[in-house]
Amino acid sequence: MRRFQTQQGFGFRLLSASKDKEGLQFDVLRDQESPAADRPERITYLISPDGVIAQSFAVTDASDRIGTHPQEVLERLVELKSGGAGNGDS
């Protein structure tokens, strides 16, 4: 994860939660009946410097969502950095 973060030039920490404390806290555990129960849901959270979740984005494997997800998150991040208010879930 750290290598990917460095390669991409992210100036923030990435977290990959699974069946541990973070998985429960971030609500990414799948239903045990799911064929993908061993993998967490893919969700992107924008977390403020004071630790508050500003927005969450569900990531699906649908090609239309995967294609727009990065741009959508970056646009919201810019909006939040410029003082944009609101807390919405996508």
N, C-alpha and C positions, 0 to 999 in steps of 0.2 A: 504494500500500500504506500509506504513512504517513497519508494522508487518512482511509482506512478505520479505521486504528488509532486516530486521534484522535476520529473520529466515534463509535466504539464505546466510548471511554473506557478502552482497554486500558492498563494500567500496565506493559506489557512490549513488547518488540520482536517484530514478526512477520517471518518470513523466507519468501520464496517462491523455492524453488530450481528450477532448470531444468537444462539440459544443461551445467552448469558444475561447478566443484569441489564446491559444496554439494550438487548433485544426486547426485553420486557418493558423497559422504560420508554423506548421509542416505538413500541407497538408494531414491530416488524415480523413477529413470529406468525407463521402460516398455520392454518388448521391442520391438525395431525392426519386428517383424511386426505389432504392434498397430495398429489404425486410429487410435489416439490416441497414437502414438509421439512426436509432437511436443510433448506435454504431460506434465508430471510426474504421478506418482501423488499422490493426496491423502492425506496422513498428517499427523496432529497429534502433536507431540512435547511432552511436559512436560519442560523442562530445568531442573535445579536451579541455584541461584546459582553453584555451583562448576563448572558446565558438563557435568554428567553427565546423560544421558537417564534420567529417572525412569520414564517410561512412554511408549509409543507407541500410537496409535489409528489404525487404518486407516479411511479415510473412503470409503464406497461411495455410489453414487448410488441405492441402494435406499431407497425412501421411509421404511421403518421405521428404517433406520440414520441417515439424515439427520435425522430427527425427534428421535432420542434422543442423538445425538452431542454437541451442546453441553452438555447437562445432565450427561452422563456425564463429560466432561472437567472441568467445573466441580466436580462432586462429588469427583473424584479429586484435584483441585488443593487443595480444602479439606482433604481427608484428609492429603495430604502436608504441608501447612502446619501441621497440628496434630500432626505427628510420626508419622503413619501410615507404617508400613514396608511393604516389599514392592515388587517390581518386576514388573509384569505387562504383557503385551501384549494388546491387545484386537483 
